[in-house]
């Protein structure tokens, strides 16, 4: 089973599900499942949820690595598993608007409510702050409402960064206390834009020369040591 279409069909048949039943469980359209199994489309944002419903290893389903059994995929807490991305891949994805973010080695279950597009990121030395330690996992949801003082993932000058969204009533800022950043980069006056599923719940009146995109709000953190 060298191709995704073959692995998906094998796993679905193994679970005794029709294409229609599997699509309803995800949920997505039957045509999406059919197109994946026929090889008409090679990837989809639904692959993590397909692996969860079919109880197979995400890496095996996407790339054929390992065995179908869900071994080697770390699952924490309860809830639906969210894919974990890397910061550069997320920036490239957000900039190019491509669909595939690459192979997924770990899926973490999120016990708090979230949208279907939520995901995880590892906190690195370039992202750490007093409140976020290197090695932690943050859960991020793009379909959200942003409030003053929320921690966010933002696209700043082509790079994804962990920042706190703050306002003084006149200007909007993205703040970080990461000592790896030069002092002038720790507090940025910005004009923010958000996706169609998100909303900023306070006036943003920076009139700054720097435009940034808020990719998602941090909805939870998990210490992994």
C-alpha positions, 0 to 999 in steps of 0.5 A: 500500500504505497499510496494514500488512496490505498491506505485510506481505503484499506483502513475504511474497509477494515472498520466496516464503513462505507464512504458515506458513513466515514464522510458523515463521521468526519464530517465532510462530503462523500465526494471528498472521501471518494476523491482521496480513495481514487487518487484524484486528490493527494492530500486534505486538511481532513487527514488527521480526523480521518486517522482518528476516526479510523483509529490508525497512525497518522504517519502511516495514513499520510506517509506510509510510515510504520504500521496502521496501528496507532503506535508512536503517536502521542495522545494526551488528555481527552478530546479530538487530536490536533495536528502539531505543526512547526513554526516555519511550516505554518508561516509558509502555509499562511503565506502561500495558502497551500493546503498541506503542511507536511508530515505529522509526527505527533497528535495531541488531544485537546480537552477544551472546545475548539474549531475544526482548524485548531492545531498545536505548536511547540514552544521553542527558544525563539518563542518562549516567554515568562509564561511559556517555557521551551518544550511546552505545547500550545493549542491554537484556534484560528476561529476565535474572538480576540480580547485585550491581553490574549496570547496569539500566534501572529504572522510578523514580517513573514515569520510566525511568532508567539505574541501577546495582543495588547491595547492602550485604547489608542494603539494596538501592540504585539508584545513579547518578553523573549530575551532573544529578541532585541529590545525594540522588537519586544513591543510592536505597534501594529495594524492587525487583520484576522481571518474570516472566522475570527473577530477582534473585540476591541477597536484597533486604531494603531495606524502603524506602518506594520501590518500583521495577521493574527493566525490564531489565539492560544486556547490552552497550553500543555507542559510536556517534560 
